[in-house]
Amino acid sequence: MSDEQIKTIIICGPTATGKTEISLELNKYLDIEIISADSRQIYKHLNIGTAKPTTAELNSTRHHFIDILNPDEDYSAGKFGNDAYSVLSDINKRGKIPVIVGGAGLYIKALIEGFFVNDDELDNNANAQIIREQLENDLKEKGIDNVYNELKIVDPPLYELYSDKNPRRIIRALQYYKQYGKRLSDDWKEKQNRKNIIPYYFCIDEDRDVLYNKINKRVIKMCEMGLVNEIENVLKMGYDASLNSLNSVGYKEIINYLNGIFSKDTAIEEIQKNTRHYAKRQVTWFKKYTNVNFIKKEKIIYEIKKITFLRKSCSL
């Protein structure tokens, strides 16, 4: 683990609150590079529906993790965490200020803390119940020694650590491996490796009614900008409508419209509704963290300028 501290600004919050706008404003007086923490902007061709920065905005300062994958390529929060940590370290070594911008809470968590989930997050995964029930059945039918020996195969460090054969810990480690395809012991190491990151969180605080109104208007604007054509073109390229990249708000509803399941008006209403629900989940996620500052958009730049380590770099 590097002993060098990496101080980074994090501009986060729900969708449609102006995170990109703030980061570009910040670029006017700080030597920054932006790490995008958006789980859909990583994909090429998905521009309007992901509210991706414009070409001019992307050219105004260096952005990372935008347009890095084709829509049929898989990516994960864990991989982002590792990849983005390397980029974060490189930005810091070059004397620039890394700014993380996005609303994907799990991506930000994976970068700042390492991709380490607790029991509640494991249990909330879509496949978790099936996996856990199977492991519980194995424990009941085959006994603890058999389950413990399975741990030896998939995660030897935890096999050694859990020599007391605590069934809860063993099942949790196996469940983690089966859900995420990686060892829990490795993620513990990742979490240790992130301790040199000093994050400064600035979460955009928006009144709910104002936020929902912005979301509704933005969805209409996206459609006016050509969201339907964008999705049609992606499908014409040969990308399957069932891809994970297209199974997201804005895309799945328009695909239903193209398939005759929704009328266009219904598709728009569904996007608006589902985006509002997504924004609510984003707010809930960031409120779990005690070190996140919820600040009105117009005050964030002022608050960032007050950070001691930035004063020498600030041109205002």
N, C-alpha and C positions, 0 to 999 in steps of 0.2 A: 504494500500500500504506500502511495506517495504521501510524504508529510506536508507537501506544499498545499496550502489552502487554495481552493478555487471558489471565488466569490461570484455568484451569478444572480441576475435579476430574473424573476419569473412573473410574466404578465399572463394571468389566467382568468378564468371566469366562464360564464355561460355563453353560448353561441349568440351572435348578433349584437354583442356589446361594444365592439370596436377595438378588439385586441391588436389587430394588425395596424390600425390607425395610430394607436399609442406607440407601438414599437417603431414605426417609421418616423414619428415625431421625435422619439428618443434618439434616433440616428442622426438628427440634425446637430446635436451637440456632444454626442459620445461616440467613441470609436468602437462600435459594436459589430457583432455578427449574431445572426438570429438562428436559433435552433427551433424548428417548427415541431410542436408536440400536438400534431393532429393526425389521427389514425386514417384519414381519407385523403388528405392533401399529398400524401406520399405517392399516390397513384397518378400516372400520366393519363391524360385525356379527360380526367374528372375535374373540371375547372369551375364551371358555374355552380353546380350542386354542392361543392365543397367550400364555396366562397374563397377560392384560392386567390392570393395576391396577384395583381396584374403583372404583366411583363415589366412594365416601368417600375413598379414597386419592388419586384424581385431584383431588378438591376440597380436599385438605389443603395443596396447593401447586400452583403453575402448572406444567403439563406441556405440552411441545411435541411435535408429530409423533406424536400418538396420535389415531386416528379422523379422519384428514384426507382419506381417499380412500374411494371405493366399491371393492368387490372387483374390478371390471372396469377400473379405471384403472391405467395403467402408471406405474411409478416406478423410479428407479435410484439406485445409490450416488452417481453423479456429481451428479445433481440434488439428492439429499439433502445432499451436501457443500456445494453452493452455497447452498441454502436454509437449512441449519442454521448456516452461517457468518454469515449475516445476522442470524439470531436470536441467536446467540452474542454478536455485537457489540452488539446492542441490549440484551441482559441486562446486559452489562458496563457500558454507558453509563448504565444506570439504577441503577448502584451495587449490583446484586445479584450473587450468586455463581452462575455457570453450572455445573451438574453434569450430565455426560453419563452416561447409564445404559443399558447394553445389552450384548448379546453378539454383535452383527453387526460383526465385525472390519473388514470392507470399508467399512461405513458410517462407522465411527469413523476409519478411515484417510482416507476421502474428506473428512471434516470437518477433521481436524487437519493433514493434509499436502496436501490437494487430491487430486482423483481422478487419480492418476498411477500407472500400473502398470509393472512391470519386464518384462523378456522372459519370465521364468518364468511370471508370471501371465497374460501374453498367450497363451503356448503351452498353458496349462492350460484356457483357455476352450473350451467345447464345440465352437464353430464355427471355432476358430483354425486347426486343421490344414487344413481345406478352403480357407479364405481364403488362408492362406499358400501352399499348393500352387498355387493359381490365380495368385497374384502371381509365384511362382517360374517358372511356365510362361510367363507374360507376359514376364518378363525374358529367358527363354531364346529364345522365339519372336520377340519384337518388338524386343528390345534395350533397353539402359539408357536411351537417349534417350526412348523412348516411355513407359517407366515413370516417368522423371523428369518428363516433361511432365504426366503424370496428377497428380503431386504438386503441380504448379503450380496445378492447378484446385482441389484439395481443401484444400491447406494452403500458401498462398503464402509465409508467413514461413519455413517449413522449406525450401521450394523455394530461397529465397535463401540460407539458411544452409548447405544441402547442395550448394553449387555444385561440390564435388569429385566429386559423383555417386557417393558411396559406396553401393553397392547394398544392403548390409545395413541401413543407416540409412533409406534410401528405402523399402524394403519394410516395415520396421518401422512407419514413419509411416503408410503406406498401410493396413497391416493394422489399426493402431489406429483409423484413421478408419472403416474398413469394419466393425469389430467394435462400436464404441461410438457411431458417428454423430457424432463430434466431433473437432476438430482436436487433435493432440498438442501443438502449439504453445500452444493455449489452456490446456491442462492444465498446461503448464510455468508459465504465468503464475499459475494458481491455486495451484500449489505455492509460488511466491514470495510470494503474498498471505497464506499461512498462517504465515509466519515470525514473526508477532507473537503467535501463540498459545503460551502456556506451559502444557503439559499435566502434570498430576499423576496418573499411572496407579495405580489400585489394583485388582488382579485377584484375585478370590476363589480362594484355594487350597484345594481340597477333595481328600481322599484318594479315589482312584478307586472303591474298593468302596463307600464312603459315598455318593459322588456317584451311582453307578449305582443304589444302593438308593433314593435320593431320587427319581431319575427314574422308576423302576418304580412307586413309590407315587404319584407325582404323576399319572402317566398314568391309573392306576386312579381317582384322585380326580376327574380331569377327566371321565372317563366317568360317574362317579356324579353329577357336577354338571350333566350334560346335553349332553355334547359331540356325541352323535349327533343330538339334537334341534336343536342349533345349526346343524349342517351341513345337516340336512334343511330347516330354515327358509331358509337362504341359497339353497339350490337352488330352493326354491319361489318365491323372489323373482325367479327367472329368470336367475340367474347360472350360467354354464356351468361344469361340473365340471372342464374343461380349463384354466381360467384360471390364470395364474401364481400368483395369491394363494392358490389352493386346492391348488396343486401343491407342498405343503410338508408336513413331518412332522406327523402328527396328523390332517390333513384328507384327504390322498390315501388313507390306509389305511381311514379310515371310509367314504369314497366307494366304495372297493372292497367294503367290507362291505355297503353299501346296494345295490350292483350285484350282489350275490350271489357275488362272487369270493372273499371271505374270510368265514369265520365271525366272530362277534363276538370270541371268544377269540383267534383268529388275528390279527384286526385290532389288538387290544390288544397282543399280543406283538410284532407288527411295529412298532407305534408305539414301544414300549419299546426295541426293538433299534435302530431308526433314530435315536431320540433319543440313545441312548448313543453311537452313531457320530458324530452331530452334535456332541455335547459334546466328544468326543475331538478333532475337527477344530478346535473353538473353542480348546481349550487349546493345540494345536499352533500356531495362528495367533498367539496372544498371546505365546507363548514366542519368537517370532522377534524381538521388540522388546527391546532392552537396557534401556530406561527404564521397563519395566513391573514394578511391585512385586507379587510374588505373596505374599499375606498371608491368614492364616486369617480367616474371616468375623468372628469375635468380637473381633479386634484392629484391624479396619480403622478404626472410628470413632476409636479411641485414636491411631492413626497419623496420621489426617487432622488431628486437633487439634494435632499437633506442627508443622504447616506454618506457617511464620512469618507469611505474609500473611493467614492466617485468624485469628490470635490476637485481634485487635481486634474481630473480628466474632463470636467464639465467646462464648456466654453461660454456658458451663460453666467 
